[in-house]
Amino acid sequence: MKNTSVTISFDDMVDTLAHVQRRKLLVALLEHNPQDDTPVVIADSESESDAVERLVSMQHVHLPKLADYGFIEWNEDTHEVMKGPNFDEIRPLLELLDNHEDELPADWL
């Protein structure tokens, strides 16, 4: 399913939004495109080891998953992340989260 425009199920979208790092990255892409992935990964890290752990997790788990669903396009060489062909499929959920961020628990975004 890599970077192809297909209809994504609601379950796939909920699965995608199940981790805060993926939510933060996708919400950041609502307004910024292209987006360098590094600041999104380490912006709220408490320590250097936490930042490294987040970076490794983003590189090996979260970015590949988002790319597989087609929500992002990811250039591994330049570390550039941009909206993918299926980004508009998940946009309504992202906008809902973003528009109600002040009403949600702090760790949701």
PABADREN-953480 format. One line per 5 residues: number of its first residue (from 1); for each residue y, x, z of C-alpha. Coordinates in nm, 4 decimals. Example, Ala and Ser with C-alpha at 12.3 -4.5 7.8 and 13.67 -1.06 7.14 Angstrom:
REM PABADREN-953480
1) -0.4500 1.2300 0.7800  -0.1060 1.3670 0.7140
This chain:
REM PABADREN-953480
1) 0.0000 0.0000 0.0000  0.2254 0.3087 -0.0136  0.5821 0.2323 -0.1257  0.4989 -0.0693 -0.3380  0.6846 -0.3956 -0.3283
6) 0.4418 -0.6574 -0.1960  0.4669 -0.9503 0.0405  0.4138 -0.8328 0.3967  0.2587 -1.0694 0.6522  0.4392 -1.1669 0.9703
11) 0.1623 -0.9934 1.1664  0.2357 -0.6696 0.9785  0.6052 -0.7037 1.0625  0.5342 -0.7645 1.4306  0.2974 -0.4667 1.4295
16) 0.5735 -0.2564 1.2749  0.8237 -0.3651 1.5404  0.5784 -0.3030 1.8260  0.7196 0.0445 1.9010  1.0787 0.1064 2.0089
21) 1.1213 0.4164 1.7896  1.0323 0.2176 1.4767  1.2678 -0.0647 1.5835  1.5540 0.1799 1.6414  1.5050 0.3479 1.3060
26) 1.4838 0.0230 1.1107  1.7855 -0.1291 1.2865  1.9813 0.1913 1.2155  1.8953 0.1498 0.8470  2.0558 -0.1955 0.8403
31) 2.3927 -0.0237 0.8104  2.3117 0.3363 0.7164  2.1301 0.4419 0.4010  2.0193 0.7172 0.3577  1.9522 0.8081 0.7190
36) 1.8494 1.1480 0.8523  1.5553 1.0812 1.0845  1.6269 1.3465 1.3500  1.9150 1.1786 1.5419  1.7281 0.8504 1.5669
41) 1.4238 1.0266 1.7094  1.5909 1.2294 1.9840  1.9071 1.0318 2.0622  1.7801 0.8991 2.3948  1.5467 1.1822 2.4926
46) 1.5701 1.2861 2.8557  1.4426 1.6407 2.8072  1.3610 1.8922 2.5378  0.9878 1.8266 2.5760  1.0539 1.4520 2.5435
51) 1.2547 1.5180 2.2265  0.9735 1.7295 2.0795  0.7167 1.4624 2.1672  0.9285 1.1936 1.9988  0.9815 1.4097 1.6924
56) 0.6083 1.4794 1.6551  0.5280 1.1121 1.7076  0.7889 1.0079 1.4524  0.6642 1.2618 1.1983  0.2928 1.1889 1.2339
61) 0.2772 0.8218 1.3353  0.5919 0.6137 1.2916  0.7399 0.7379 0.9631  0.4031 0.7304 0.7816  0.3388 0.3752 0.9069
66) 0.6823 0.2530 0.7951  0.6380 0.4249 0.4579  0.2908 0.2729 0.4127  0.4369 -0.0746 0.4612  0.7154 0.0127 0.2169
71) 0.9897 -0.0525 0.4740  1.1209 0.3020 0.4259  1.1113 0.5822 0.1758  1.0743 0.9162 0.3487  1.1346 1.2598 0.2006
76) 0.9334 1.4919 0.4237  1.1018 1.8029 0.2811  1.4621 1.6969 0.3453  1.3820 1.4690 0.6445  1.5729 1.1918 0.4742
81) 1.4792 0.8321 0.5441  1.6127 0.5415 0.3414  1.5371 0.1754 0.2900  1.2118 0.1174 0.1064  1.1145 -0.1473 -0.1487
86) 0.9945 -0.3900 0.1224  1.2901 -0.3438 0.3602  1.4294 -0.6875 0.2752  1.1014 -0.8437 0.3933  1.1697 -0.7299 0.7515
91) 1.5513 -0.7520 0.7378  1.5734 -1.1042 0.8957  1.3812 -0.9892 1.2043  1.5910 -0.6722 1.2315  1.9144 -0.8702 1.2022
96) 1.7911 -1.1116 1.4694  1.7247 -0.8198 1.7067  2.0525 -0.6513 1.6217  2.2624 -0.9682 1.6536  2.1147 -1.0447 1.9971
101) 2.0904 -0.6904 2.1334  2.3174 -0.7712 2.4290  2.0832 -1.0547 2.5332  1.7638 -0.8468 2.5140  1.6183 -0.6090 2.7723
106) 1.7748 -0.2623 2.7413  1.4514 -0.0935 2.6310  1.4002 -0.3222 2.3295  1.6464 -0.1302 2.1095
